[in-house]
């Protein structure tokens, strides 16, 4: 879950390394839609990224036998830093990461390209399901997929989080936001050629970082369900979780006969692959509330520049005229303030412009997404009332999770074979599941069945109904 070079860098994150890779976004979506056609490009991309970060110092021990102690020391250091953070907050320190709720939602959107392929780097290892040395990594992948349970599938959880807060449009983020996701997808579809790098990447990614703990704490304060992040705190634990499995897998896969030094060098290359592109801390650091509002309004202007009547004027100029050139948006905001449409530093409810866009009976209802409204709200409030917006306490969050669990329980029907059926599955989905069940039942052998299931467990499909069912069946057959 972390960038391995440092434990945390929350206030002055440097520009992302390799951020200028213009191919990252294109490769990301190509690997999601047609990975076979992008195989060569993916390998070239990985080699390019490895070369770019090879000179970065890695904090791994020289001797792989010392990895377990290294992991324990790292967790201990993070724990101490988090203890200091909590003590500071208790003594009145401000939030470290998120200046406002809009800032937090910007972060959720900014890291979406990575979170929506969570665990993908391990997908290619499913072909080696019969190899006991690879089993810890396959178990990690299955757990990233929630073992086929929707409420535990990491991508499903993050998709729900984005939808809840109206964080659409992540597909248009700058290219450096897609570098990590492209790396994960490229590893997913080139496991045979890059096994040591996958082992190293996994080792770095699954260590517990301070930023995960702080993010979860502050999201909860701001009324944003942190379950996706707290889930990673538990499943990545160093005692029995993904961090432990990462070390275990490396110990098993280091060659006993062969060039161990060469394998270890490639593990280090993979470990460093956690570095390129946007990270948690760099995304948080790049946020500017005014710039984000201007970006949102400029994007809206391309649609709304001709939709206002002539009598809609601000500072004597028609709104259509203001919106005709995105470069005028900052001046438009200033004019709205001068004309009394926006009263910054006050409750947004006091601003006429806010009342136009917010509320079911607002004249411009639906023009802005929930995220965009949050940005506008926080910009108008200009820091006023933020301390009181601690919406979701721990108890309230737990009640929410308990209710979700009850809903899932009520929605289940008894298992049929290897399928966990759902009462609300529509006819089309139900037919797909029946076809899959029949296909697996008719498989000539276990190898054929596992391969058919594996095809549905890739990064683009595992969170769908057939993908979830395939994951459940794969997990059951793995130990059969």
Secondary structure, DSSP 8 states (H G I E B T S, - for coil): ---TT-S---SS----TTTT-TTHHHHHHHHHH-GGGGHHHHHHHHHHHHHHHTTS---S-SSGGGHHHHHHHHHHHHHHHHHHHHHHHHTT---SS-SSHHHHHHHHHHTHHHHTTTTGGGGGGGGGTT-TTTHHHHHHHHHHTGGG-TTT-HHHHHHHHHHHTT---GGGS-GGGGHHHHHHHHHHT-TTT-HHHHHHHHHHHTS--HHHHHHHHHHHHTT---HHHHHHHHHT-TTTSHHHHHHHHHHHHS-SSS-HHHHHHHHHHHHHTTSSS--HHHHHHT--HHHHHHHHHHHHHHHHTT-S-TT-EETTEEHHHHHTSGGGHHHHHHHHHHTTS--TTS-GGG-HHHHHHSSTT-TTTTSS-HHHHHHHHHHHHTTTTGGG-----HHHHHHHHHHHHHHHHHHB---BTTB--BTT--HHHHHHHHHHHHHHHT-SSHHHHHHHHHHTSSTTTTTSHHHHHHHHHHHHHHT-
